[in-house]
């Protein structure tokens, strides 16, 4: 029952976000849209920012627990960015608010989850340290996040098939060089 109630609240919130900027949505709006009482809302969420955090936390759980994982960088990016694609107007409204950082944190967390798998595979022949794995993972994760956030900011559809393929192409064209550069730099600057 609790999960269903939370899902109803989150769906009502997303429905509101498609129609209104985040800064204009109140707890009263959410409880009316979800057809729940105020106590029910406050049982689960302290306020609207807490609801937004819970929404993105749920999306990260869905992404990380999904059985649809792929060995394709393109498919993993598409899986991660599905929440952005499928809720374009709502995400744009969040981006236009003081809470835009929450989108970035969602994308960073998700990108790190999938990019690390590809970095580990590319780094295996080099014996890259864990610190190196983290550095290279963050390097590419921030590229993924930056490109996605740019598309949100400019209100450009993220379903552009070429974006995911360009990101993948850039990754594979440069990952060996980035790994080797990290190793060389580490040797020269212990």
Helices and strands as residue ranges (DSSP letters): H 2-19, G 22-24, H 27-34, H 38-44, H 48-65, H 73-80, H 82-86, H 88-95, H 101-123, G 124-126, H 130-153, H 161-188
